[in-house]
Amino acid sequence: MDLALLRTFVTVHRAGSFTRAAALLGLSQPAVTSQIRTLERQLGRPLFLRQARGVTPTSIGDELAHKAAPHLDALVEITETGLDDDSSLRTLHLAGPPEFTAERALPALTELTGEDGQGFALRASFGNAEETLEGLSAGHHDLAISTAQPRGALLTATALCDEEHVLVAAPRWAEQIGTGQPDHRPEPALEKMPVVEVHESLPFVSRYWASVFDSPPAAPGTVIVPDLRAVLACAVAGAGLAVLPRYLCAAALERGDVVALYEPAVPPLRTYFLVVRTGTLAMPHIARAHEWLQQASADWC
């Protein structure tokens, strides 16, 4: 049996789509369709059920993928790493949200760069969850950090850590609404405050209000900046309230540059996932970075 046909089959099985598999393989969609039909003729059994949006594997298709994928992944590892000792560094392409990637992931991974025989070169790009996962699926990245857990067999996600969200503002705002009382619910006063956010849809504030106050926020965004570090800077300057990850504002809280406006008994959390294309953890540089980030995240939670 032609290994190229099996490789195409496993890629379609993981991608759930001829179109996406074609992009990953660098082939045209008709070429992928032709290869799958050839394999189905050789086996005498259908491997996929065609649907309006993508394909789903038959029971025979699932069984073949389960048997073939580990062996194909091992062959990919051999071809990617080479049989000879190569002194050149492999390059790891990482993608994730700008703040978390810059503040957490990159400082941890730079310890693995260099020419120690096991290190790798590092390239990073920033984007939201949708952009990051699409880039990973298309083969533009090797490893992604995402706040969305992907579905399907193409991508494999591992929970990395949870971040706590904190409602903060400059001290003068806290004095106006009166904080620090255990049973104090500050929603009425908060509704009159300006809001600093990363997007007009107020993703962080809306999530906080829904989780803590069980209601939507009343105030629209006053300052919109597409980076949480800029949101923190504006909050410190007194522009209004903001909802920020604790890791990002911990130092500012300790210095008193901002204060927590409310401390709920159960603070809102958001989970980060470490995502790879299924099978690529067979590649040593991706596997090492994946394991290293998991170890480092023990100190982030």
Secondary structure, 3 states (H helix, E strand, C coil): CCHHHHHHHHHHHHHCCHHHHHHHHCCCHHHHHHHHHHHHHHHCCCCEEECCCCEEECHHHHHHHHHHHHHHHHHHHHHHHCCCCCCCCEEEEEEECHHHHHHHHHHHHHHHCCCCCCCEEEEEEECCHHHHHHHHHCCCCCEEEECCCCCCCCEEEEEEEEEEEEEEECHHHHHHHCCCCCCCCCHHHHCCCCEEECCCCCHHHHHHHHHHHCCCCCCCEEEECCCHHHHHHHHHCCCCEEEEEHHHHHHHHHHCCCEEEECCCCCCEEEEEEEEECCHHHCHHHHHHHHHHHHHHHHCC
